[in-house]
Amino acid sequence: MTFKRIHQLAIPAIISGIAEPVLSATDTAIVGNIPVEGTASLAAVGIVGTFLSMLIWILAQTRSVISAILSQYLGAGNLDAVKTLPAQAILCNVAVSLLVLFGTLPFMEQIFTLLKAQGQVLAHCITYYSIRVWGFPLTLFVFAIFGIFRGLQNTFWPMVIALIGVATNILLDILLVYGITDIIAPMGLAGAAWASVGAQALMAVLSLVLLLQKTNVSLRLRGPWHPEMNRFLIMSGNLILRSIALNTTLILAVREATALGTHYVAAHTIAMQLWLFFAFFIDGYGGAGNILGGKLVGAKAYKELVSMTKKVLLYGAIVAGILGGIASSIPEQLGSIFTQDPAVLAIFTDVFYLVVLVLPINALAFVGDGVFKGLGETGFLRNVLIGATVLGFIPTLYIAMQLDGKLHGIWIAITVWMLWRGLAIIFKFYKKYIPLASAATPS
């Protein structure tokens, strides 16, 4: 697999992949600079953003499953055999998202109280979530269509949709949060939520139109139940359990940061937004690995699979190193994008070096995750995440909090969690796929 082909897929995947964290980061930056109650609003966006990210990434795993199945059939030269699968998969996705939406709305106060929000921050959480949650089904619909495009070895149109969505969100954020004199009244935090929903709605419409115009995929529901839907549900279930473990980590981290105080959770919110931005940037190579890995395993081309995997891991590590080098030289400038509160900035810059240090480890974990999803190794990924959370993150976090590690302790625990994930994936790949490649090599 050539450098050019990998980057033809990876670069658009990077751009489309960072759409969600950029949408969240835009809200964070705009809200954090509101003249009145900016810090409390920033804390609320961080708490709600973590909870919404949990919901989105638990159910959005179907994107990877759709991509893996389609790419495997494409590699085997039998794509027509799964032509009715996408519509059935998307129906399941959207139906579950609506159940989650209507199931969480009545319990907003209890949910965010559990995350240790209180007083003004809790009130802002309820305001922000009650609006932004309506974009949840739209986001999952978009992600499912992105999975179809990826399965067809196309990351260009998801990139176009993501860029339009980001630009729309930024424009709406500025217009609705700050308002326009005598035209639009400032809406503050509520305006940021409506901006996100508006951008997500536009992306959903564009996704549907481009899928119908640029591919031969039909979204018309037809029976019977496709045989691959059983594998789709099993793989999705594995990745959902994996995502629950993943988001347990993120929720516990934001819960402990919230318990430290408003300034600490605001600083943690900024650090996490940047961590997610870097993560999704690196994950573009995971997206390329997912797409190519599925196709190569479908064709049983194990030698090419091993070569491709080594390349995407190397490229991901190089990009992580570049990002870390740049970020480590400008922590104050990065923090000031999100807030001007000197207390928050001091806490953020004090802990930011840990965010940077974990980036090369992230490259192993995120790129390896992408490849393994394409290979259909969802059961293994489930077990790795559960082990990393239960045996790695939680004990480290508990010890760090007992030692009064504050935000440093939280980020040390995150580093241990990522290291566990990365090393487990590398070990499994060398144990299983290197021998398959060797067996496929002519003697």
N, C-alpha and C positions, 0 to 999 in steps of 0.2 A: 504494500500500500504506500503510495507516494506521499511526499510532503505536501504537494499541491492538492491532492484529493482530500487528505485529512483536513487541510485548512479551508477547502471549499465548503466543507460541512461544519467545521469547528467555529469559524469566525461568525457566520450567521447565527449559529447556535449560541455563541457567547452573547451576541447582541440581543437575541430574543429571550435568552435565559435570564438576563439581568432586568427584564421588564418589571417583574413583580417587586424585587427589592428596590428598584429605582422609584416605582410608584410609592412604596412605603417610605423610602428615604426622602422623597419630595414632600410628603405630608409632614414628616419629622422636621425637616429643615424649615418649611413655611410656618408650621405651628410653633416650633421652638422660638421663633422670632416675633410672635405676636406680642405687642407692647404690654398688654394686660394679661396676667396669669399665664405667661408663656411657659414657665418651667412646669407648672402643674399640668398644662395641656400637653407638654412634651412627654411627661411621665405617663399620662393617660394613653397617648398614641403608642408608647412603647409597650404598655401592658396589653392593650387591645390588639396591637399588631402581632404580638407574640401568640395570643390566643387564636386570632384569625389565621395566622401562618400555620398553626397547628392543624386547624380544620382543613385548610386548603391542601397542605402537603400530605395529610393522611389520605384524603380522597383523590388527590391529583396523581397518585401513583399509577392510576389506570393509564395515564399518558404513556408511561414507560412500557406497560404491558401491551397496549395496542401497537406501539412501535416495534416491540420485540417480535410479536407474532407476525405482523405484516412483513417485517424485514426478513424473517426466517423463511416465510413462504416465497418471498421475492427471490431470495438466494437459491431456493430449491426449484425456481422456475414454475411455480404453481399458484400464482397470486389470485387467479379466478376462483380458487377453492374457498377463499375467505371474503368474497365480495359482499356478503350480507352481514358480516361480523361488525363493522364499524357502527352502523345504525343501532344495533342491539346493545353494543357496549356503551354508546353515548346515552341511550335511554336509561340504562342502569345508573350511570354516573349522575345525571341530572336529577333523577328521582330521589337518590340518596341525599343529594345536596339540599333538596327542598325539605326533606325530613329533618335534616340537621338545622336548617334555617329556622323553621317553625318550632323546633324542639328547644332551641336555645333562647329565643326572644323572651319568653316569659320568665326566664331565670337569670337575666343579665346581672342583677344586683348580687345574687348569691355567687355567681361565677367569679365576678371581679373582687368580691369580698374575700373569697377563697384565695385569690391571688394577692391578698393583703392590701388592696386599694381601700382607701377610706377618705371621708370628708370630701373636699373639693376634687381630689383626684378621682374618687369613685364616681362622683356626679358627672365629671367629664368623660369617664370611661363609658358610662351608660349612654350619654349623648352621642358619642362617636360611633359606638358599636351598633346602636339601634338604626343608624343610617347605613353604615358601610357594609353591614352583613348582607344587604340586598344585592350586593355585587358578587356574593359568594357563588351562586349557581352559574352566573355568567362567566366567572373565572374558570370554573371546572369545565364548562362547555368549551371554552377557548383552548384549555390545556388538552382536552380530548382530541380536538381537531389538530392541534400541534402534533400529537402523537401519530395521527394518520399521516400527516405530511412527512414526519421523520421516518415512519415505516416505509414510505415510498422514496427514501433517500433524498428528501428535499427539506432543507432548513432555510431556504431563501424567503418563502412567503411568511413563515412565522416571524422572521426578522422584520419584514415590512410591517406586519400587523403590530408587532411590539413597539417599533419606533413611532408609529402613529399614535399608539396608546399612551406612550410616555409623554410625547409632545402635547397631546390633548390634556393629560393629567396636570402637567406643569401649568399650562395656560389657564385651566379651570381653577387650579389652586390659587393662583394669583388673583384672578377675578373674584372668586367667591369668598376667600378668606379675608382679603383686605378690602374688597369692594372697589367700586368706581364712584367718585363723587357725583351725586345727583342722578345716578343711573342704577347702580347695584349697591345695596346696603351691605356693609361688612358682616359676614356670617361666622367668622372665627373658626373654631374647631368643627362646627357642623358643616361649614363650607368645604373644609378639607375632605370630609367624609363624602359629601355629594360629588366632589371633583373625582374621587376614585371610582365611584359608582358610574359616573358619566363616561369615564375613560374605558371602564370594563364593558359597558354596554356597546360602545362603538367597536371595540375589539371583537366582541361576539358577532356583531353584524358582519364585519369585514371577514372574519374567519369563515363564516357560513358561505358568503358570496364567493370568496376565492377558492374554497374547497370545491364548490359546484362548478366553477368556471375553469379551474386549472387542473382538475383531476377527473378521473372516470368514476370516482367513488360516489355512490348513491346513499343518501340518508333516508331513503324510503324504507320503512319497516316491513320486512317480509319474513314469513315463517318458512320452515319450522325453526325452532331453537337451534342455532348453529352448534355443531359438536365442539368447536374450539371455545365456546362460551364457558364450558366447564373449566378448561385450563385457564381462561381469562379470569374467572372468579377465584380459582385457587391461587394463581399468581398475584392477583390483586389483594387477596386476603393476606398473603404472606407480607406483601409490601405495606399494607395497612397496619398490620401488627408491628412491623419494623418502624413505621412512621410514628406509631403511638409511643414506642420506646424513645425514638428520636425527640419527639416533642415533649416527652416527660422531662428530658434533659433541659430543653429550652424553658419550659414552664417552671421547673424547680430553680433554674438560674435566675429568672426574672422575679420569682417569688422571694428568693433570698435577697436580691438587690432591692426589692421594694421594702422589705423589712428593715433594711439599713437606713432608709429615709428617701425623701423626694429627690435630693441632689444625687444620691447614689444610683437610683433607678433611672434618672435622666441620663447620667453618664453611661450607665450600662446600655441604655437604649441606643445611644450614639455608637458605642463600640460594636453592638450587635448589628446595627444597620450597616456599618462598614464591613464587618465580618461577612455578612450575608452578600453584600455587593461583591467582595473579593471571591467568595465561595462560588457564586453563580458565574462569575467571570471565568474562573478555573474550570467550572463544570461544563463549559462549552466543549472542552476536550472529552469530558465524560459523555456528552451528547453525541459527539462524533464516534466515540468508542461503542456506544449503545447501538447506533445505526449500522456501523460497519460490522461490529461483532455479531449482531443478529444475522446479517446477510452471510457472513463467512461461516458461521456455525451451521446455517441452513444448507450451505453448499459443502459442508464438511471439509473446508479448507483450513485445517488447523495450523499448518505452518505459517500461512499468511496471517491468521488470527494472532499468533504469538508475536510476529513481527510488528503488526499494527498496534497491539497493546503496549509493547515496549516503547513505541514511538509516541503514542498519545500520553503515556505516563511521563516520558521525558519532556515533551512540550509543555505539559501542565506544570511540571516542576520548575521549568525555566520561567514561565509566565508568573508563577507564584513568587519566585525570587525577585523578579523585576518589580512586581507590585509591592512586595514587602520593602524593597530598597527605596522606592519612591515614597511610600507612605511613612516609613520611619523617619524621613527627613523633614516632614511637614505635619506633625501631629496637631500643633496648635491651629494651623490653618484649616485642617480637616474638621476639627472640633468646632471651630467658629462658624462653619457653614450651618451648623444645626442650632447653636445657641450662643448668646453673648454673656450668659451668667458665669461670672468668674469662678464661683464655687464648683459648678458642674464641670467647667473646662479643666480646673485643677485636678479633679478626681479622674476625669477621662484621660488626660495626658499622662497621668501617673501610672495608669494600667495599660495604656495602648501598646506598649512594647510586647506584651503577651499576645495581643491580637496579631501582631506582625510575625512573631516567632512561630506561631502555629500554622502559618500559610503553607510552607513546604509539606507539612504533614497532611494538611487539607488536600493538597494535590493528589497524594497517594489514595486517600480515602474517596474523594469525589470522582476522580477519573476511574478508579477501580470500580466504584459503585455503578457508574454508567456502563462500563464494559460488561459487568456481571448481570445487569438487568437485561442487556441485549442477548446474553447467553441463556437467559431464562433461569438463572441461579437465585431465584427469589427466596427459597427456603434457607439457603446459606446466608444471604444478606439479612434475613429476619433474625437468625440466631446470633449473628455478629453484633447487630445493633442492640439486641436485648442484653447480651453479655457485656458489651461496652458500657451500657447504661447502669445495669444492676451491679456489676462487679468492678467497673472502672470509675464512672462518674460519681455515682451516689456515695460510695465510701470516701472518695477523695474530697468531695464537697463537704461531707459531714466532718471529716478531720480538719479541713481548712476552716470551717466555721467555729469549731471548738477552739482552734488556735487564734481566733479573731483575725482571720485572713482578709475579711471584708471582700471588696471587689477583686483583689488579687487572687484570693482563694477560689472564687467562682471561676475565674479564667484559667487558673491552674487545673481545675477539675475538667474544664472543657478541653484543655490540651491533652490530658490523659485519655479522655474519651475519644478524641480524634486519632491519637496514636494507636490505640487498641484497634480501631476500625481499619486503619491503613495497613498495619502489619498483618492482620488476619487475612485480608484480601490478597496481599502479595504472597503469603504462604500458600493459600489455597490455589492460586493460579499456577504457581511453580510445581505444586504437587500433582495437579490434575491435567493441565493443558500443555505443559512442556513435554510430558511423556507422549501425549496424543500427537503433538507436532513431530516428535522424534520418530514415532511409529509410521507417520505419513511420509517421512523423508526417504527417498530411494536409497538403497544400500549400495 
